[in-house]
Amino acid sequence: MFHPKLALLLAALPLVAALTYQSEIAEWRQKREAGLRRDGGWLTVTGLFWLHDGQNVFGSAAKSDLLLPAGPPRAGVFELHNGKVTVKMEGTVREVKPDSDDVINVGRLHLYVIQRSDKTGIRMKDPESPYLKDFHGIEVFPAREEYKVTAQFVADPKKIPITNILGQTEPEDSPGYAVFRLRGQEYRLRPVLDDPGSKDLFFIFRDQTAEKETYGAGRFLDTDPPKDGKVVLDFNKAYNPPCAFTPYATCPLPPKENRLAVRIEAGEKKYGH
């Protein structure tokens, strides 16, 4: 005999699952905004200076090659020679590695060396950034489970060209592509591996909401590695690139394979720049 209490319990399970999922997305969004607000997050990026060969003087003096908003008039000198960057400050000289945590501190300012193809630059972070002070949160679409899809992952390792907003194109490793269905139609997305040795998948995509409801250049989505030939694409966790929050980022653009002819009404809406 089927017990009425068991029937009620079974009927409540979908509601419990839905509430649990909504809580998961809410927690993810809180962590996402906290990451942007943190010390050294993208909202603190307030400058990007491209170095020329030879000496590059940095400081608050008007004639500085790298004009800083605070600090001494002449804080130091970056020297670029054969692709290597050294910094001279207070009588000491040291090499600075690009795209690392190697930081040069000038008062409250933090300077980092970055390498983008044949260009070498200095990224500046400021804890008193106006982007951080003016941050008002990110508008999002309501979380809907229909946008959490399980895709078939097809192994097809190769390098694909990825262009950034500077117009530079570099080959990136792509392990394959994900095939998924949405509203009865089949679509494909090809990820890249964001870091050497990484197994997680990084999707750069653009859909039909771009420039209207979502960031014009496209959005990002991270997933776990494929398991048993499957990968979960949760578009409720689609997020804006750093370029939405600061004009001093150098974001990658979606490859042609990832420009979807469908509206993905999920994840973050457009913000800022």
Rosetta blueprint (number, residue, H / E / L):
1 M L
2 F L
3 H L
4 P H
5 K H
6 L H
7 A H
8 L H
9 L H
10 L H
11 A H
12 A H
13 L H
14 P H
15 L H
16 V H
17 A H
18 A H
19 L H
20 T H
21 Y H
22 Q H
23 S H
24 E H
25 I H
26 A H
27 E H
28 W H
29 R H
30 Q H
31 K H
32 R H
33 E H
34 A H
35 G H
36 L H
37 R H
38 R L
39 D L
40 G L
41 G L
42 W H
43 L H
44 T H
45 V E
46 T E
47 G E
48 L E
49 F E
50 W E
51 L L
52 H L
53 D L
54 G E
55 Q E
56 N E
57 V E
58 F E
59 G E
60 S L
61 A L
62 A L
63 K L
64 S L
65 D L
66 L E
67 L E
68 L L
69 P L
70 A L
71 G L
72 P L
73 P L
74 R L
75 A L
76 G E
77 V E
78 F E
79 E E
80 L E
81 H E
82 N L
83 G L
84 K E
85 V E
86 T E
87 V E
88 K E
89 M E
90 E L
91 G L
92 T E
93 V E
94 R E
95 E E
96 V E
97 K L
98 P L
99 D L
100 S L
101 D L
102 D L
103 V E
104 I E
105 N E
106 V E
107 G L
108 R L
109 L E
110 H E
111 L E
112 Y E
113 V E
114 I E
115 Q E
116 R E
117 S L
118 D L
119 K E
120 T E
121 G E
122 I E
123 R E
124 M E
125 K E
126 D L
127 P L
128 E L
129 S L
130 P H
131 Y H
132 L H
133 K H
134 D L
135 F L
136 H L
137 G L
138 I L
139 E L
140 V E
141 F L
142 P L
143 A L
144 R L
145 E H
146 E H
147 Y H
148 K E
149 V E
150 T E
151 A E
152 Q E
153 F E
154 V E
155 A E
156 D E
157 P E
158 K E
159 K E
160 I E
161 P E
162 I E
163 T E
164 N E
165 I L
166 L L
167 G L
168 Q L
169 T E
170 E E
171 P E
172 E E
173 D E
174 S E
175 P E
176 G E
177 Y E
178 A E
179 V E
180 F E
181 R E
182 L E
183 R L
184 G L
185 Q E
186 E E
187 Y E
188 R E
189 L E
190 R L
191 P L
192 V E
193 L L
194 D L
195 D L
196 P L
197 G L
198 S L
199 K L
200 D L
201 L E
202 F E
203 F E
204 I E
205 F E
206 R E
207 D L
208 Q L
209 T L
210 A E
211 E L
212 K L
213 E L
214 T E
215 Y L
216 G L
217 A L
218 G L
219 R E
220 F E
221 L E
222 D E
223 T E
224 D L
225 P L
226 P L
227 K E
228 D L
229 G L
230 K E
231 V E
232 V E
233 L E
234 D E
235 F H
236 N H
237 K H
238 A L
239 Y E
240 N L
241 P L
242 P H
243 C H
244 A H
245 F L
246 T L
247 P L
248 Y L
249 A L
250 T L
251 C L
252 P E
253 L L
254 P L
255 P L
256 K H
257 E H
258 N H
259 R E
260 L L
261 A L
262 V L
263 R L
264 I L
265 E L
266 A L
267 G L
268 E E
269 K L
270 K L
271 Y L
272 G L
273 H L
